[in-house]
């Protein structure tokens, strides 16, 4: 099993490393094209798009991974795709209409300034196309087509950069060019992505049955609610910084945030996309004992790869941000360690939650996420007025650590999470020595 785990991690590694490198390309470009307040507004608009995605399709995207193996074994993939696609269509339409109404109401109430309001409409379009992209990419994961996954991720990341740069420099679109770059490249990729996921499968919407929708909804709805909480845990801090300070501080914070998060996420992301299909298939075919061994193997690899990376990034943060970003953004480097630690703790928490997922107790997962987001919001409100964006960074680290403990505790009933302690101690010693040197 360890060989299988390593092979899959290596297969998906290019899909994380090469897209993550876009941060080192976009930061020098965008921080010199746009002022911190403009970059801050862009990130606020993207956050709204991600909120809409979290509140609509993310739960069903996870269900696509959870139920693929079962439908494949029963030779009912036609029903599987019909259920997934019809649900995605309804959710994006309803979500888009509600969001548009709320945006108009917010503008009428003078809650949104003109610059941000114009970006929000592009973010709404981004939500619609990204929802389909998210669901389809989860199906690619479920089908274990790692090469296709990598190809689409690379095309998405680098295509966005190229289109955004052209629109910003040649057509003077402004900071909205980043959003338009994401929208355009997503639309371009949709046709080949549909073909890759459903090739050779006859999708019949006329044969949709309640018996197919019920397990998907039962699994996905609590996850969707939990993902809304996760949005609050991961992204609400930028809005709190905006409320207590301004868009300028949001921009300064988020440049370093993105450098740090993308750098660590290139490793953590492997443990978000690789374990799911393997864990689900092992559980269905071989049972609990073999699944627990698989989880221990993933944990061992996580410790070896991620812990040294967090420390290494913290040590080099000042130099890295100073080299990549415009001087106006430099002060954000102070948040780098806390952002990297938050990303690592999030990934660790995902491994710790597999017992809950395999036990199909996604309501517990959602509850834990809401508890963690309550802790995060309380800490942000207490710390941000005093410490600024550093308060947001510190609050995130504490909240993600708390969530990891909760997920591991409630997963234990369904799956025992055995930590490879010898590996942990060796990694800690090596990391401490690396930090000193």
C-alpha positions in Angstrom: 0.0 0.0 0.0 2.9 2.4 0.8 4.1 2.0 -2.8 0.6 2.8 -4.1 0.4 5.9 -1.9 3.8 7.2 -3.1 3.0 6.5 -6.7 -0.3 8.4 -6.5 1.4 11.3 -4.6 4.1 11.5 -7.3 1.5 11.3 -10.1 -0.4 14.3 -8.7 2.7 16.2 -7.7 3.0 18.2 -11.0 -0.6 19.2 -10.7 0.3 21.0 -7.4 3.9 22.1 -7.9 3.6 23.7 -11.3 0.3 25.6 -10.6 1.7 26.8 -7.2 4.6 28.4 -9.0 2.1 30.8 -10.6 2.3 32.7 -7.2 5.9 33.5 -7.9 4.9 34.8 -11.4 1.8 36.7 -10.5 3.0 38.4 -7.4 5.8 40.4 -9.1 3.4 41.2 -12.0 0.2 42.1 -10.2 1.8 43.9 -7.2 3.5 46.3 -9.7 0.4 46.7 -11.8 -2.1 47.3 -9.0 -2.0 49.2 -5.7 -2.7 47.3 -2.4 -6.3 48.7 -2.2 -7.1 47.4 -5.7 -5.5 44.0 -5.0 -7.5 44.0 -1.8 -10.8 44.6 -3.6 -10.0 41.8 -6.1 -9.5 39.3 -3.2 -12.7 40.5 -1.6 -14.6 39.8 -4.8 -12.9 36.4 -5.2 -13.9 35.6 -1.7 -17.6 36.1 -2.5 -17.3 33.7 -5.5 -15.7 31.1 -3.3 -18.4 31.6 -0.7 -21.1 30.9 -3.4 -19.2 27.8 -4.5 -18.9 26.6 -0.9 -22.6 27.1 -0.3 -23.8 25.3 -3.5 -21.7 22.6 -5.2 -18.8 21.6 -2.9 -20.8 19.1 -1.0 -21.9 17.4 -4.2 -18.4 17.5 -5.6 -17.3 15.5 -2.5 -20.2 13.2 -3.0 -19.0 12.6 -6.5 -15.8 11.2 -5.1 -17.5 9.2 -2.3 -20.0 7.4 -4.5 -18.1 6.9 -7.7 -16.6 3.5 -6.8 -20.0 2.2 -5.6 -21.8 3.2 -8.8 -18.9 1.8 -10.9 -19.1 -1.6 -9.2 -22.9 -1.7 -9.9 -22.3 -0.5 -13.5 -24.7 2.4 -13.0 -22.4 5.3 -14.0 -25.1 6.7 -16.3 -27.3 7.3 -13.2 -24.3 8.7 -11.4 -23.6 11.4 -14.0 -27.3 12.2 -14.5 -27.7 12.9 -10.7 -24.5 14.9 -10.5 -25.0 17.1 -13.5 -28.7 17.8 -12.9 -28.0 18.8 -9.3 -25.1 21.0 -10.3 -27.3 22.8 -12.9 -30.0 23.6 -10.4 -27.7 24.7 -7.7 -25.7 27.1 -9.9 -28.9 28.7 -11.3 -30.5 29.2 -7.9 -27.3 30.3 -6.3 -26.6 32.8 -9.1 -30.1 34.4 -8.9 -30.0 34.8 -5.1 -26.5 36.3 -5.2 -27.5 38.8 -7.9 -30.5 40.0 -5.9 -28.4 40.4 -2.7 -25.7 42.3 -4.6 -28.3 44.8 -6.0 -29.8 45.2 -2.6 -26.3 45.7 -1.0 -25.5 48.4 -3.6 -28.9 50.1 -3.1 -28.2 50.2 0.7 -24.8 51.7 -0.1 -22.9 48.8 1.6 -20.6 48.3 -1.4 -18.4 50.9 -3.1 -18.4 51.3 -6.9 -15.0 49.6 -7.5 -15.9 46.5 -5.5 -19.4 46.3 -6.9 -18.2 46.1 -10.5 -15.8 43.3 -9.6 -18.6 41.4 -7.8 -20.5 40.9 -11.1 -17.5 39.3 -12.7 -17.1 37.2 -9.5 -20.7 36.0 -10.0 -19.9 34.8 -13.5 -16.8 33.2 -12.1 -18.9 31.3 -9.5 -21.1 29.8 -12.3 -18.3 28.5 -14.4 -16.1 27.5 -11.5 -18.9 25.5 -10.0 -19.0 23.2 -13.0 -15.2 23.0 -13.1 -15.1 22.1 -9.4 -17.6 19.2 -9.9 -15.9 17.9 -13.0 -12.4 18.0 -11.5 -13.7 16.0 -8.5 -15.0 13.4 -11.0 -11.6 13.3 -12.6 -10.2 12.6 -9.2 -12.7 9.8 -8.5 -11.8 8.2 -11.9 -8.1 8.4 -10.8 -7.1 10.1 -14.0 -4.1 11.9 -12.5 -2.5 12.9 -15.8 -5.7 14.6 -17.0 -6.1 16.3 -13.6 -2.6 17.7 -13.9 -3.1 18.9 -17.5 -6.3 20.8 -16.6 -4.8 22.3 -13.5 -1.8 23.6 -15.4 -3.9 24.9 -18.2 -6.2 26.7 -15.7 -3.4 28.4 -13.7 -1.1 29.4 -16.5 -3.9 30.2 -18.9 -5.4 32.6 -16.3 -2.0 34.4 -15.9 -1.5 34.9 -19.6 -5.1 36.1 -20.3 -5.0 38.4 -17.2 -1.7 39.9 -18.2 -2.8 40.6 -21.7 -6.1 42.2 -20.6 -4.3 44.4 -17.9 -1.4 45.6 -20.1 -3.0 45.7 -23.6 -6.6 46.6 -22.9 -6.2 48.5 -19.6 -9.0 46.4 -17.9 -7.6 47.0 -14.4 -7.6 44.6 -11.5 -10.8 43.0 -13.0 -8.5 41.4 -15.6 -7.5 38.8 -13.0 -11.1 37.8 -12.6 -11.8 37.8 -16.3 -8.7 35.7 -16.9 -10.1 33.1 -14.6 -13.6 33.2 -16.2 -12.3 32.9 -19.8 -9.9 30.0 -19.2 -12.5 28.1 -17.3 -15.0 28.4 -20.1 -12.3 27.3 -22.6 -11.5 24.2 -20.6 -15.1 23.1 -20.0 -15.6 21.2 -23.3 -12.6 18.9 -23.0 -13.3 18.4 -19.3 -16.8 17.2 -20.0 -15.4 14.8 -22.6 -12.7 13.4 -20.4 -15.1 12.7 -17.5 -18.0 11.2 -19.3 -16.4 9.6 -22.4 -18.2 6.4 -23.4 -21.0 6.9 -20.9 -24.6 7.5 -22.0 -26.1 10.1 -19.6 -29.9 9.8 -19.4 -31.6 12.5 -17.5 -35.0 11.0 -18.2 -34.2 8.1 -15.9 -33.4 10.1 -12.8 -34.8 8.6 -9.6 -35.3 9.8 -6.1 -33.4 6.8 -4.8 -30.3 8.1 -6.5 -30.7 11.7 -5.3 -31.3 10.8 -1.6 -27.9 9.4 -0.7 -26.1 12.2 -2.5 -28.2 14.8 -0.7 -27.8 13.1 2.7 -24.0 13.0 2.2 -23.6 16.4 0.5 -25.9 18.7 2.5 -24.0 18.6 5.8 -20.7 18.9 3.9 -22.0 22.0 2.1 -23.0 23.5 5.4 -19.6 22.6 6.8 -17.9 24.1 3.8 -19.7 27.4 4.4 -18.2 27.3 7.8 -14.8 26.5 6.3 -15.1 29.5 4.1 -15.5 31.5 7.2 -12.5 29.8 8.8 -10.3 30.4 5.8 -11.5 33.6 4.2 -13.7 35.7 6.6 -10.6 37.2 8.1 -10.1 39.5 5.1 -13.5 41.0 5.5 -12.8 41.6 9.2 -9.6 43.3 8.3 -11.5 45.4 5.8 -14.1 46.4 8.4 -11.6 47.4 11.1 -8.9 48.8 8.8 -9.2 49.2 5.0 -8.6 47.5 1.6 -5.0 48.6 1.6 -4.2 46.4 4.6 -6.2 43.6 3.1 -4.0 43.8 0.0 -0.7 43.9 2.0 -1.9 40.9 4.0 -3.1 38.8 1.1 0.0 39.1 -1.1 2.1 37.3 1.6 -0.9 35.1 2.5 -1.1 33.9 -1.1 2.7 33.3 -1.4 2.7 31.3 1.8 -0.6 29.4 1.3 0.2 28.4 -2.3 3.7 27.4 -1.4 2.5 25.0 1.4 -0.6 24.0 -0.5 1.5 22.5 -3.3 2.3 19.8 -0.7 -0.9 19.9 1.4 -3.0 19.8 -1.7 -1.6 16.4 -2.5 -3.2 15.1 0.7 -6.5 16.7 -0.3 -6.8 15.1 -3.7 -4.9 11.8 -3.4 -6.2 10.0 -0.3 -10.0 10.3 -1.0 -10.4 7.8 -3.9 -7.8 5.4 -2.4 -9.4 5.5 1.1 -13.0 5.1 -0.3 -12.0 2.2 -2.5 -10.0 0.5 0.2 -12.9 0.8 2.6 -15.4 -0.6 0.1 -13.1 -3.5 -1.0 -10.9 -4.4 2.0 -12.5 -3.1 5.1 -11.4 -1.1 8.2 -8.0 -2.6 9.1 -6.5 -2.1 5.7 -8.0 1.4 5.5 -6.3 2.3 8.9 -3.0 1.2 7.6 -3.5 3.3 4.5 -4.3 6.4 6.7 -1.1 5.8 8.7 0.9 5.7 5.5 -0.6 9.0 4.3 0.1 10.5 7.7 3.8 9.4 7.5 4.2 11.0 4.1 2.5 14.2 5.3 4.8 14.7 8.2 7.9 14.1 6.1 6.9 16.5 3.4 4.9 19.3 5.1 6.5 20.0 8.5 10.0 20.9 7.1 8.3 23.0 4.4 6.5 25.1 6.9 9.6 25.9 8.9 11.7 26.5 5.7 9.1 29.0 4.5 9.0 30.8 7.8 12.8 31.2 7.8 12.9 32.6 4.3 9.8 34.7 4.4 11.4 38.1 4.7 13.7 37.4 1.8 11.0 35.8 -0.4 8.4 38.6 0.0 11.0 41.3 -0.4 12.2 39.7 -3.6 8.8 39.0 -5.2 6.5 41.8 -4.1 6.5 45.5 -4.6 7.9 47.4 -1.5 4.4 48.6 -0.6 3.4 45.0 0.2 6.6 44.0 2.2 5.2 44.3 5.7 2.9 41.3 5.1 5.8 38.9 5.3 5.3 38.8 9.1 2.2 36.7 8.6 3.9 34.0 6.6 4.6 31.4 9.3 1.1 31.6 10.7 -0.5 31.2 7.3 1.8 28.3 6.4 1.0 26.6 9.8 -2.7 27.1 9.2 -2.5 25.4 5.8 -0.6 22.5 7.3 -3.1 22.1 10.1 -5.9 22.2 7.6 -4.4 19.3 5.7 -3.7 17.4 8.8 -7.3 17.9 9.9 -8.5 16.5 6.5 -6.6 13.3 7.2 -8.1 13.2 10.7 -11.6 13.5 9.3 -11.7 10.3 7.2 -13.4 8.3 9.9 -16.3 10.7 9.8 -16.5 10.6 6.0 -16.3 6.8 5.8 -18.9 6.5 8.5 -21.1 8.9 6.4 -21.5 11.2 9.4 -21.0 14.4 7.6 -23.3 16.2 10.0 -20.5 15.8 12.6 -18.0 17.2 10.2 -20.2 20.2 9.6 -20.7 20.8 13.3 -17.0 20.6 14.0 -16.3 23.2 11.3 -18.9 25.5 12.7 -17.4 25.3 16.1 -14.0 26.0 14.7 -15.3 29.0 12.7 -16.9 30.4 15.8 -13.6 30.2 17.5 -11.9 31.9 14.5 -14.4 34.7 14.3 -14.2 35.4 18.0 -10.4 35.6 17.9 -10.5 37.7 14.8 -12.8 40.2 16.3 -10.7 40.3 19.4 -7.3 40.5 17.7 -7.7 42.3 14.4 -8.5 45.8 15.9 -5.4 45.5 18.0 -2.9 43.6 15.8 -4.3 44.2 12.3 -3.7 41.5 9.8 -1.3 39.7 12.2 -4.3 39.2 14.5 -6.1 37.5 11.6 -3.1 35.3 10.8 -2.8 34.2 14.5 -6.5 33.6 14.8 -6.5 31.3 11.8 -3.6 29.1 13.2 -5.4 28.6 16.5 -8.7 27.8 14.9 -7.3 25.3 12.4 -5.5 23.5 15.3 -8.7 23.3 17.2 -10.6 21.9 14.2 -7.9 19.2 13.7 -8.4 18.0 17.2 -12.1 17.9 16.9 -12.1 16.0 13.6 -9.6 13.4 15.0 -11.6 12.9 18.2 -14.9 12.3 16.5 -13.4 10.1 13.7 -11.9 7.7 16.2 -15.2 5.8 16.6 -15.2 4.8 12.9 -11.5 4.7 12.1 -8.4 4.6 14.3 -5.8 7.2 13.3 -2.5 5.7 14.3 0.3 8.2 14.1 3.8 7.0 13.0 5.5 8.3 16.1 9.1 7.3 15.2 8.7 9.3 11.9 7.3 12.2 13.8 10.2 12.5 16.2 12.8 12.2 13.4 11.0 14.9 11.4 10.8 17.2 14.5 14.6 16.8 15.2 15.6 17.3 11.6 13.3 20.4 11.2 14.7 22.0 14.4 18.2 21.5 13.2 17.3 22.9 9.8 15.7 26.0 11.4 18.8 26.6 13.5 21.2 26.3 10.5 
